[in-house]
Amino acid sequence: MMDLYSSALRRGADLMHIDLSKIRDQTIDTVAANWHLGFTAFGGPPVHFQILHKKFVEKYKWIDEQLV
């Protein structure tokens, strides 16, 4: 079943000219940048928002203040 899914995903990506290796790399980068949030649940969403803001706006500059 997984081979069928993988095959269909690759065919669809080829038809839409999507680079799956780039998506894989971006996914790995995103998970690596955020894995620690599961361990910092103390404080709830307000703390997570502050952590995410510092990381994505100030450190990585993946987004800017206009998007926040």
Helices and strands as residue ranges (DSSP letters): H 2-15, H 20-34, G 35-39, H 44-53, I 54-59, G 65-67
